[in-house]
Amino acid sequence: MEILLPDADSQTAFGARLAVALPAQFVIYLHGDLGTGKTTLARGILRGLGHQGAARSPTYTLIEPYEIGPRRVYHLDLYRLADPEELEYLGLRDLLGDAALWLVEWPERGAGLLPAADLSVGIEYLSEGRKLTLSPQGEAGEGLIEGLGRGR
């Protein structure tokens, strides 16, 4: 599924729309060059789930946890990760047992240690705006895409 978005505000709004359709346990991999809006989309998802506070990019902390009502969300930005094994030192293994929503930027840098994606989102620059390509990675992802397609 491809979605064309004209600006950052529409990307945030799409993230909020996506949030409404997300089950409590789901993994989203966010792919794209620097500055394409991976964090913008993640912020939109967090806002759509009801997060009121700051939604910082976890560029330096690598993992930013959120408790939103009964829901647990982990936002990861692995851009600065030199080796996937570094995730072990951050306690990733302890988090894997949680029923949580995972938003993972630069997932290829954590290959082999991250939970498998339910949905991959590719974000590309356009001359005006961005193109999002949503690719389901299993039944949960397919169900989500199907639901989004009905809501268009």
TORKOL-4160 file (C-alpha; in steps of 0.2 Angstrom, whole numbers, padded with zeros to 4 digits, m for minus):
152
<pt num="1" X="0000" Y="0000" Z="0000"/>
<pt num="2" X="0007" Y="0017" Z="m0005"/>
<pt num="3" X="0002" Y="0033" Z="0003"/>
<pt num="4" X="0007" Y="0051" Z="m0003"/>
<pt num="5" X="0008" Y="0064" Z="0010"/>
<pt num="6" X="0011" Y="0082" Z="0006"/>
<pt num="7" X="0020" Y="0088" Z="0022"/>
<pt num="8" X="0025" Y="0084" Z="0040"/>
<pt num="9" X="0008" Y="0088" Z="0047"/>
<pt num="10" X="0000" Y="0076" Z="0036"/>
<pt num="11" X="0013" Y="0063" Z="0041"/>
<pt num="12" X="0009" Y="0066" Z="0059"/>
<pt num="13" X="m0010" Y="0064" Z="0056"/>
<pt num="14" X="m0007" Y="0048" Z="0046"/>
<pt num="15" X="0002" Y="0041" Z="0061"/>
<pt num="16" X="m0012" Y="0046" Z="0072"/>
<pt num="17" X="m0024" Y="0037" Z="0060"/>
<pt num="18" X="m0013" Y="0022" Z="0060"/>
<pt num="19" X="m0012" Y="0021" Z="0079"/>
<pt num="20" X="m0031" Y="0019" Z="0080"/>
<pt num="21" X="m0030" Y="0003" Z="0070"/>
<pt num="22" X="m0014" Y="m0005" Z="0080"/>
<pt num="23" X="m0016" Y="m0020" Z="0091"/>
<pt num="24" X="m0008" Y="m0019" Z="0108"/>
<pt num="25" X="0006" Y="m0030" Z="0103"/>
<pt num="26" X="0013" Y="m0025" Z="0086"/>
<pt num="27" X="0030" Y="m0022" Z="0078"/>
<pt num="28" X="0033" Y="m0008" Z="0065"/>
<pt num="29" X="0050" Y="m0006" Z="0056"/>
<pt num="30" X="0052" Y="0012" Z="0050"/>
<pt num="31" X="0064" Y="0013" Z="0035"/>
<pt num="32" X="0070" Y="0029" Z="0026"/>
<pt num="33" X="0085" Y="0040" Z="0023"/>
<pt num="34" X="0089" Y="0053" Z="0037"/>
<pt num="35" X="0076" Y="0067" Z="0038"/>
<pt num="36" X="0062" Y="0057" Z="0029"/>
<pt num="37" X="0051" Y="0058" Z="0044"/>
<pt num="38" X="0053" Y="0041" Z="0053"/>
<pt num="39" X="0052" Y="0050" Z="0070"/>
<pt num="40" X="0038" Y="0062" Z="0064"/>
<pt num="41" X="0027" Y="0046" Z="0060"/>
<pt num="42" X="0032" Y="0038" Z="0077"/>
<pt num="43" X="0026" Y="0054" Z="0085"/>
<pt num="44" X="0010" Y="0054" Z="0076"/>
<pt num="45" X="0007" Y="0036" Z="0082"/>
<pt num="46" X="0011" Y="0041" Z="0100"/>
<pt num="47" X="m0001" Y="0056" Z="0099"/>
<pt num="48" X="m0014" Y="0045" Z="0091"/>
<pt num="49" X="m0013" Y="0033" Z="0106"/>
<pt num="50" X="m0016" Y="0047" Z="0118"/>
<pt num="51" X="0002" Y="0052" Z="0123"/>
<pt num="52" X="0002" Y="0070" Z="0129"/>
<pt num="53" X="0020" Y="0074" Z="0133"/>
<pt num="54" X="0035" Y="0076" Z="0123"/>
<pt num="55" X="0039" Y="0062" Z="0111"/>
<pt num="56" X="0058" Y="0064" Z="0109"/>
<pt num="57" X="0068" Y="0055" Z="0096"/>
<pt num="58" X="0078" Y="0041" Z="0105"/>
<pt num="59" X="0093" Y="0045" Z="0094"/>
<pt num="60" X="0105" Y="0045" Z="0109"/>
<pt num="61" X="0096" Y="0034" Z="0122"/>
<pt num="62" X="0092" Y="0021" Z="0108"/>
<pt num="63" X="0076" Y="0016" Z="0117"/>
<pt num="64" X="0062" Y="0027" Z="0123"/>
<pt num="65" X="0048" Y="0018" Z="0133"/>
<pt num="66" X="0031" Y="0025" Z="0135"/>
<pt num="67" X="0016" Y="0020" Z="0146"/>
<pt num="68" X="0000" Y="0026" Z="0138"/>
<pt num="69" X="m0014" Y="0020" Z="0148"/>
<pt num="70" X="m0013" Y="0001" Z="0149"/>
<pt num="71" X="m0002" Y="0001" Z="0134"/>
<pt num="72" X="0017" Y="m0001" Z="0133"/>
<pt num="73" X="0026" Y="0007" Z="0118"/>
<pt num="74" X="0045" Y="0006" Z="0114"/>
<pt num="75" X="0052" Y="0018" Z="0102"/>
<pt num="76" X="0069" Y="0013" Z="0096"/>
<pt num="77" X="0081" Y="0023" Z="0085"/>
<pt num="78" X="0096" Y="0012" Z="0080"/>
<pt num="79" X="0105" Y="0024" Z="0069"/>
<pt num="80" X="0119" Y="0026" Z="0081"/>
<pt num="81" X="0121" Y="0008" Z="0085"/>
<pt num="82" X="0138" Y="0001" Z="0079"/>
<pt num="83" X="0134" Y="m0017" Z="0083"/>
<pt num="84" X="0117" Y="m0026" Z="0086"/>
<pt num="85" X="0125" Y="m0034" Z="0101"/>
<pt num="86" X="0125" Y="m0017" Z="0110"/>
<pt num="87" X="0106" Y="m0020" Z="0112"/>
<pt num="88" X="0110" Y="m0033" Z="0125"/>
<pt num="89" X="0118" Y="m0020" Z="0136"/>
<pt num="90" X="0102" Y="m0009" Z="0135"/>
<pt num="91" X="0092" Y="m0023" Z="0142"/>
<pt num="92" X="0082" Y="m0027" Z="0126"/>
<pt num="93" X="0081" Y="m0045" Z="0130"/>
<pt num="94" X="0071" Y="m0040" Z="0146"/>
<pt num="95" X="0059" Y="m0030" Z="0135"/>
<pt num="96" X="0055" Y="m0044" Z="0123"/>
<pt num="97" X="0043" Y="m0053" Z="0134"/>
<pt num="98" X="0032" Y="m0038" Z="0136"/>
<pt num="99" X="0016" Y="m0036" Z="0126"/>
<pt num="100" X="0020" Y="m0020" Z="0118"/>
<pt num="101" X="0020" Y="m0009" Z="0102"/>
<pt num="102" X="0037" Y="m0007" Z="0095"/>
<pt num="103" X="0042" Y="0007" Z="0083"/>
<pt num="104" X="0059" Y="0004" Z="0076"/>
<pt num="105" X="0069" Y="0016" Z="0066"/>
<pt num="106" X="0084" Y="0009" Z="0057"/>
<pt num="107" X="0079" Y="m0009" Z="0061"/>
<pt num="108" X="0093" Y="m0016" Z="0050"/>
<pt num="109" X="0106" Y="m0011" Z="0063"/>
<pt num="110" X="0098" Y="m0022" Z="0076"/>
<pt num="111" X="0096" Y="m0037" Z="0064"/>
<pt num="112" X="0095" Y="m0054" Z="0073"/>
<pt num="113" X="0090" Y="m0047" Z="0090"/>
<pt num="114" X="0074" Y="m0037" Z="0087"/>
<pt num="115" X="0057" Y="m0045" Z="0087"/>
<pt num="116" X="0050" Y="m0048" Z="0069"/>
<pt num="117" X="0041" Y="m0035" Z="0060"/>
<pt num="118" X="0022" Y="m0035" Z="0058"/>
<pt num="119" X="0023" Y="m0020" Z="0046"/>
<pt num="120" X="0037" Y="m0012" Z="0037"/>
<pt num="121" X="0035" Y="0006" Z="0032"/>
<pt num="122" X="0047" Y="0014" Z="0019"/>
<pt num="123" X="0047" Y="0033" Z="0018"/>
<pt num="124" X="0054" Y="0041" Z="0003"/>
<pt num="125" X="0057" Y="0059" Z="m0002"/>
<pt num="126" X="0046" Y="0067" Z="m0015"/>
<pt num="127" X="0048" Y="0084" Z="m0024"/>
<pt num="128" X="0034" Y="0089" Z="m0013"/>
<pt num="129" X="0030" Y="0078" Z="0003"/>
<pt num="130" X="0034" Y="0060" Z="0006"/>
<pt num="131" X="0028" Y="0043" Z="m0001"/>
<pt num="132" X="0025" Y="0029" Z="0012"/>
<pt num="133" X="0025" Y="0011" Z="0007"/>
<pt num="134" X="0017" Y="0000" Z="0019"/>
<pt num="135" X="0022" Y="m0018" Z="0018"/>
<pt num="136" X="0014" Y="m0031" Z="0029"/>
<pt num="137" X="0025" Y="m0045" Z="0036"/>
<pt num="138" X="0012" Y="m0058" Z="0042"/>
<pt num="139" X="m0006" Y="m0060" Z="0046"/>
<pt num="140" X="m0006" Y="m0046" Z="0059"/>
<pt num="141" X="0001" Y="m0034" Z="0046"/>
<pt num="142" X="m0010" Y="m0040" Z="0033"/>
<pt num="143" X="m0025" Y="m0037" Z="0044"/>
<pt num="144" X="m0020" Y="m0019" Z="0048"/>
<pt num="145" X="m0017" Y="m0015" Z="0029"/>
<pt num="146" X="m0034" Y="m0022" Z="0025"/>
<pt num="147" X="m0042" Y="m0012" Z="0039"/>
<pt num="148" X="m0033" Y="0004" Z="0033"/>
<pt num="149" X="m0039" Y="0001" Z="0015"/>
<pt num="150" X="m0057" Y="0000" Z="0020"/>
<pt num="151" X="m0055" Y="0016" Z="0030"/>
<pt num="152" X="m0049" Y="0026" Z="0015"/>
